[in-house]
């Protein structure tokens, strides 16, 4: 599913008419949402590291800094709205693929592990992964619903977030 949603996002971000259209403030443009999805995929590695008790093996962003650039940076760094959509599409694809490969290596015990930093044992790798996929699908569905990149959904059709 992660790879399918990433492919939909890549089609959306490569849409030449993407621009910086917003659905109304404070809504994000499709580009800003795509940047957020890319960064969620990168940051999810850090969450996995913490839950599984592993040293950090999170991928590094294209700038060589840790992933997770904020949409609105006060330090003068790049903002989501200023990024190049085709570059974001490529980075999102790489980030999603790296995460999909990592998720494929998890054991049944790994999926059931909870985050030791949180008091609720129901907050497992499985729970957080489902939540991540829901957010990625929801953001893509929002972009498609707002009339951006109609062909971006998996299989070239409009797509809504899966119902649980």
Backbone as a ProteinNet text record, in pm:
[ID]
protein_1_A
[PRIMARY]
XXXXXXXXXXXXXXXXXXXXXXXXXXXXXXXXXXXXXXXXXXXXXXXXXXXXXXXXXXXXXXXXXXXXXXXXXXXXXXXXXXXXXXXXXXXXXXXXXXXXXXXXXXXXXXXXXXXXXXXXXXXXXXXXXXXXXXXXXXXXXXXXXXXXXXXXXXXXXXXXXXXX
[TERTIARY]
81.5	0	86.7	192.9	280.2	336.4	380.2	434.2	326.9	205	96.1	64.5	55	27.2	142.3	263.9	379.3	374.7	337.1	326.3	218.1	107.6	3.4	53.1	126.8	184	283.7	363.7	461.5	390.7	282.4	207	151.5	100.8	44.8	152.4	267.2	374	436.7	426.4	482	383.2	261.5	159.3	209	225	281.4	195.9	65.7	-20.9	-27.7	59	53.2	68.2	172.3	195.3	189.8	143.9	134.4	-10.5	-102.9	-245.2	-275.6	-358.4	-403.1	-554.2	-605	-749	-810.7	-734.8	-780.7	-697.3	-656.7	-571.4	-650	-594.6	-453.6	-418.5	-501.6	-474.3	-341.2	-278.1	-153.9	-184.3	-92.8	-100.4	-64.9	-93.5	-51.2	99.7	180.6	325.8	360.2	300.7	329.9	286.7	172.4	127.4	224	271.6	366.9	497.2	544.3	665.4	642.4	525	491.5	489.6	433.3	429.2	570.5	654	794.6	859.8	841.2	905.2	846.2	717.1	658	724	748	814.4	955	1026.3	1161.2	1159.3	1071.4	1064.7	1016.2	940.6	889.2	1002.6	1114.4	1231.6	1276.4	1276.3	1316.8	1223	1092.6	995	1020.5	1045.6	1076.2	1201.7	1304.1	1426.8	1397.4	1317.8	1286.5	1205.3	1105.1	1019.9	1097.9	1179.7	1253.3	1382.2	1414.6	1534.3	1662.2	1661.4	1777.7	1845.3	1974.3	2039.5	1975.3	1974.8	1908.7	1971.9	1886.1	1930.9	1843.9	1781.7	1693.5	1771.2	1707.9	1773.2	1799.3	1895.5	1930	1864.7	1815.4	1751.1	1855.2	1806.9	1896.8	1993.4	1959.7	2047.1	2155.1	2147	2244	2206.4	2091.9	2044.7	1948.3	1917	1815.8	1685.8	1603.2	1478	1381.5	1278	1171.7	1173.9	1208	1206.5	1065.3	1054.1	921.8	870.2	738.6	675.7	702.9	719	737.3	855.1	973.4	1093.2	1126.1	1158.6	1195.2	1345	1422.2	1567.6	1613.9	1518.6	1555	1580.3	1566.6	1586.1	1473.3	1484.8	1382.4	1245.4	1143	1005.4	946.1	847.8	782.6	737.7	677.7	621.1	728.2	854.4	963.3	1036.8	997	1067.2	1022.4	1105.8	1079.1	993.4	872.2	780.9	838.4	909.8	965.5	1073.9	1150	1251.1	1182.7	1075.4	999.7	941.4	891.1	836.2	942.1	1062.7	1172.1	1207.4	1221.3	1257.9	1148.7	1023	912.8	917.3	942.1	952.4	1064.2	1178.7	1292.5	1263.1	1203.7	1172.5	1069.8	966.5	863	919.3	1003.6	1063.1	1152.8	1233.8	1320.8	1236.6	1128.1	1041.5	970.9	922.3	855.2	951.1	1075.5	1174.8	1199.4	1206.3	1230.2	1111	991.2	872.3	864.2	910.7	907.1	998.4	1093.8	1187.3	1138.8	1030.2	983.2	925.5	949.3	894.6	757.6	686.8	556.2	572.9	679.1	704.3	727.9	799.2	823.8	692.4	599.9	472	392.1	409.4	334.5	404.4	526.8	599.2	538.2	532.6	480	595.3	562.5	661.3	689.2	811.5	841.7	831.5	829.2	819.5	675.6	580.9	439.5	375	276.4	213.7	111.9	63.8	-41.6	18.5	4	62.8	-5.7	-118.5	-185.3	-116.1	-24.6	45.7	166.5	137.1	237.4	289.1	389.3	439.4	324.4	241.9	127.3	34.5	1.7	-86.8	-27.7	98.2	160.2	172.5	198.1	207.9	72.1	-32.8	-167.8	-202.9	-165	-191.8	-115.2	9.2	88.5	23	-14.5	-77.7	-209.2	-285.5	-410.5	-382.9	-284.3	-252.2	-207	-124.5	-75.9	-192.4	-279.9	-395.7	-491.9	-513	-604.1	-553.7	-425.2	-370.5	-382	-355.7	-369.1	-514.8	-607	-748.5	-793.9	-741.3	-776.1	-729.5	-609.3	-557.1	-643.3	-677.9	-759.7	-900.1	-957	-1090.7	-1096.1	-988.4	-984.3	-958	-953.8	-940.5	-800.1	-703.1	-563.5	-522.9	-464.6	-403.7	-501	-612.4	-715.9	-663.6	-555.1	-502.6	-406	-386.7	-279	-305.6	-428.6	-458.1	-401.2	-386.6	-336.2	-419.7	-354.2	-423.2	-477.5	-436.9	-479.1	-623.1	-682.5	-820.4	-824.6	-934	-953	-951.4	-896.6	-883.9	-916.9	-990.6	-1019.8	-946.9	-925.8	-856.9	-933.4	-863.4	-931.8	-1011.2	-1122.5	-1204.2	-1160.2	-1142.7	-1100.5	-1219.3
-119	0	126.6	124.5	241.5	274.5	174.1	197.3	251.3	201.1	249.6	395.9	429.2	568.7	659.7	613.9	694.3	718.9	617.4	634.6	737.2	734.6	834.7	974.1	986.9	1116.1	1162.6	1070.5	1109.3	1161.9	1094.1	1143.1	1282.4	1302.6	1432.1	1540.5	1512.7	1611.8	1641.3	1548.2	1569.7	1638.9	1663.5	1734.2	1875.4	1910.6	2041.2	2157.5	2137.3	2244.2	2255.4	2184.7	2178.8	2316.3	2386.1	2518.7	2521.3	2631.9	2645.3	2669.3	2612.7	2629.7	2580.2	2653.4	2614.7	2601.8	2513.6	2494.8	2598.5	2693.8	2795.3	2789.3	2902.1	2905.3	2858.7	2786.4	2751.2	2619.8	2573.8	2447.2	2453.6	2338.3	2328.8	2304.2	2348.7	2318.5	2170.9	2116.1	1978.1	1958.8	2058.2	2048.3	2039.3	2125.1	2123.7	1991.5	1939.2	1809.1	1698.4	1705.2	1605	1608.9	1728.4	1741.8	1679.8	1703.9	1648.7	1495.9	1439	1293	1237.2	1301.4	1259.7	1257.7	1365	1375.8	1278.3	1248.8	1147.2	1012	978.7	851.4	848.1	958.5	964.3	957.8	1030.8	1034.7	903.4	827.4	702.1	606.6	616.5	534.9	563	689.5	727.2	666.1	669.1	608.3	458.5	393.6	249.9	222.5	303.3	285.9	290.6	388	403.5	286.2	244.2	134.3	3.5	-19.9	-146.7	-144	-29.3	-19.2	-31.8	20.1	12.2	147.7	146.9	275.8	336.6	465.8	534	496	449.9	419.4	495.2	603.3	682.4	737.8	736.5	794.3	943.1	993.3	1134.7	1204.3	1324.7	1399.7	1445.7	1500.7	1542.7	1651.8	1725	1832.7	1782.3	1651.8	1596.5	1616.2	1681.9	1702	1589.8	1576	1478.9	1519	1418.4	1443.7	1519.6	1573.6	1636.9	1788.1	1846.4	1991.4	2042.9	2149.8	2206	2282.4	2288.9	2358.4	2507.7	2561.3	2704.5	2725.4	2743.3	2748.6	2890.2	2909.2	3041.7	3066.7	2962.5	2978.3	3020.3	3052.8	3096.4	2981.7	2857.7	2741.8	2727.4	2630.8	2614.4	2584	2630.7	2604.9	2506.2	2432	2336.4	2402.6	2518.8	2582.4	2623.6	2631	2671.9	2553.8	2432.7	2316.4	2287.2	2218.1	2180.4	2053.9	2059.7	1945.3	1815.2	1822.9	1699.3	1639.9	1724.6	1676.8	1612.2	1674.8	1618.5	1483.8	1473	1345.3	1235.3	1267	1170.1	1132.9	1232.6	1207.7	1129.7	1162.7	1091.3	944.5	918.8	780.9	704.8	768.2	703.8	679	777.6	764.2	654	649.7	546.7	408.3	398.9	269.4	220.2	308.9	269.7	222.1	292.3	252.4	120.6	103.3	-22.1	-140.5	-122.5	-230.3	-261.1	-157.3	-178.9	-247.9	-205.7	-268.9	-415.9	-447.7	-586.7	-678.1	-620.9	-702.4	-726.9	-661.6	-675.1	-814.1	-863.3	-992.7	-971.4	-1080.4	-1072.6	-1006.5	-1039.8	-977.7	-827.2	-787.2	-644.2	-568	-622.5	-555.1	-533.3	-622.7	-614.5	-532.3	-485	-407.3	-270.2	-226.3	-93.8	2.7	129.3	233.6	243.9	213.9	216	355	457.6	594.7	633.5	550.6	582.9	483.2	528.1	444	345.2	365.4	281.3	168	42.6	-70.2	-97.9	-33.1	-51.4	26.3	114.8	196.3	119	25.2	-67.4	-21.8	-92.3	-67.3	-82.2	-185.1	-205.9	-84.5	-36.3	79.5	201.5	232.5	351.1	339.2	219.8	200.1	222.2	167.5	189.6	338.5	406.5	549.6	626	591.7	655.2	635.5	511.5	483.7	560.6	568.2	643.7	790.6	849.7	990.4	1014.6	926	940.3	929.5	831.4	813.4	931.6	978.6	1090.8	1216.2	1246.2	1365.2	1355.6	1237.9	1219.8	1236.7	1178.4	1191.2	1336.7	1412.6	1555	1631.1	1604.3	1671.7	1635	1507.9	1465.2	1523.8	1527.5	1582.5	1729.3	1799.8	1942.5	1970.1	1862.8	1879.8	1888.1	1848.5	1852.3	1714.8	1708.2	1584.5	1467.4	1474.8	1372.3	1231.6	1218.5	1085.3	1032	1100.1	1065	941.9	902.2	787.5	658.8	556.2	427.1	376.7	329.5	278.2	388.2	514.5	624.2	668.5	635.4	675.5	751.1	824.1	892.7	790.1	828	734	801.4	734.3	783.4	697.2	749.8	675	548.5	438.8	313.8	328.7	259.8	260.3	144.2	170.3	65.4	-1.4
0	0	0	78	84.5	-53.7	-124.9	-259.8	-354	-343.9	-429.1	-399.9	-273	-238	-279.6	-264.3	-306.4	-457.2	-533.6	-679	-712.3	-640.1	-660.4	-628.5	-519.6	-483.2	-588.6	-640.3	-741.7	-866.6	-909.3	-1025.1	-997.2	-878.3	-840.7	-843.5	-785.6	-777.9	-913.6	-1005.4	-1139.7	-1232.4	-1185.1	-1261.6	-1287.3	-1413.3	-1446.8	-1398.1	-1376.6	-1330.9	-1180.3	-1111.6	-966	-902.4	-937.9	-882.7	-731.5	-677.2	-531.6	-491.6	-569	-538.3	-398	-330.4	-197	-201.4	-118.8	-110.5	-17.8	24.9	119.5	245.4	292.9	411.6	531.9	623.3	631.6	562.2	470.6	402.1	327	317.6	241.9	95.8	11.2	-131.5	-151.3	-269.8	-296.9	-278	-316.7	-297.4	-149.1	-68.1	75	138.1	95.3	146.5	103.7	-20.1	-68	10.4	42.2	125.2	262.1	318.4	449.1	444.3	339.4	325.4	314.2	234.8	223.5	360.6	436.8	567.3	668.5	657.2	745.7	720.7	594.1	563.4	622	611.6	667	819.2	881.1	1027.3	1087.5	1011	1063.5	1098.6	1028.8	1062.5	1206.2	1245.4	1380	1483.3	1454.1	1545.6	1556.2	1443.1	1446	1528.9	1509.9	1587.9	1737.1	1779.2	1921.4	1973.9	1899.2	1945.1	1950.9	1850.9	1843.4	1923.9	1983.5	2065.7	1986	1864.6	1776.8	1767.3	1737.6	1711.3	1586.6	1579.2	1468.5	1335.4	1245.1	1108.7	1009	1055.2	970	851.9	733.4	615.7	635.2	563.8	568.6	449.7	472.4	364.6	263.2	152.9	44.3	87.6	193.4	238.5	332.7	368.2	460	605.4	628.4	764.7	798.1	926.9	963.8	898.3	867.9	799.8	887.9	822.5	897.4	893.7	780	768.7	791.3	863.7	892	771.4	761.5	649.6	656.1	772.4	789.4	883.1	828.7	911.3	949.9	1075.4	1123.2	1110.4	1078.2	1069.7	930	843	709.2	613.7	658.8	572.3	472.4	383.7	280.3	341	273.7	314.5	215.1	262.2	173.4	43.5	51.6	-68.3	-168.7	-124.4	-212.2	-275.7	-241.7	-295.9	-438.3	-510.9	-649.5	-650.5	-707.1	-702.8	-758.9	-869.1	-926.8	-836.6	-771.5	-676.4	-556	-508.9	-396.6	-436	-559.4	-607.5	-601.8	-646.8	-644.4	-499.9	-414.9	-274.7	-202	-229.3	-166.7	-208.4	-336.9	-384.4	-315.2	-300.5	-233.6	-85.6	-20.1	122.6	145.5	62.1	76.2	45.6	-54.3	-88.2	24.6	81.4	193.3	311.9	338.5	449.3	418.6	296.5	259.5	273.9	229.9	244.9	392.1	473.4	616	681.2	650.3	706.5	667.6	548.3	500.6	581.5	652.3	731.3	874.2	913.8	1051.5	1077	1196.7	1238.2	1302.4	1326.7	1394.3	1531	1601.3	1732.2	1718.9	1613.1	1591.1	1573.7	1497.5	1470.8	1598.4	1694.5	1820.7	1928.2	1901.3	2002.4	2019.3	2144.2	2172.5	2198.3	2193.8	2214.4	2364.5	2408.5	2552	2613.5	2530.9	2581.8	2613.9	2572.3	2591.3	2686.2	2759.9	2862.8	2805.9	2685	2629.4	2546.1	2590.2	2517.2	2382.7	2357.1	2227.2	2116.5	2151.7	2052.4	2000.3	1913	1860.2	1724	1675.4	1540.5	1440.6	1458.3	1370.3	1373.5	1493.1	1507.4	1437.3	1465.2	1407.1	1255	1204.1	1059.2	993.5	1054.1	1000.1	1001.8	1108.2	1118.7	1009.4	987.1	882.5	746.1	715.3	586.2	571.3	678.3	673.7	642.3	709.1	684.7	541.5	488.9	351.6	253.4	274.5	187.3	200	322	344.5	274.8	289.3	224.7	72.6	16.4	-127.7	-169.7	-95	-127.2	-120.4	-25.3	-14.1	-138.2	-182.9	-302.2	-422.8	-435.7	-548.4	-540.2	-420.9	-401.6	-439.1	-410.3	-439	-586.5	-667.2	-810.9	-862.5	-784.4	-828.1	-876	-992.5	-1043.5	-1033.9	-1107.9	-1102.2	-1124.7	-1196.7	-1227.8	-1123.4	-1014.1	-921.6	-836.9	-821	-734.5	-789.7	-705.5	-751.9	-868.5	-972	-1089.3	-1179	-1155.9	-1240.8	-1217.4	-1105.4	-1077.7	-945.7	-926.5	-798.8	-687.4	-573.2	-464.1	-333	-253.2	-118.5	-18.2	98.5	204.2	236.5	265	298.6	426.7	429.5	551	637.6	766.7	860.1	920.4
[MASK]
++++++++++++++++++++++++++++++++++++++++++++++++++++++++++++++++++++++++++++++++++++++++++++++++++++++++++++++++++++++++++++++++++++++++++++++++++++++++++++++++++++

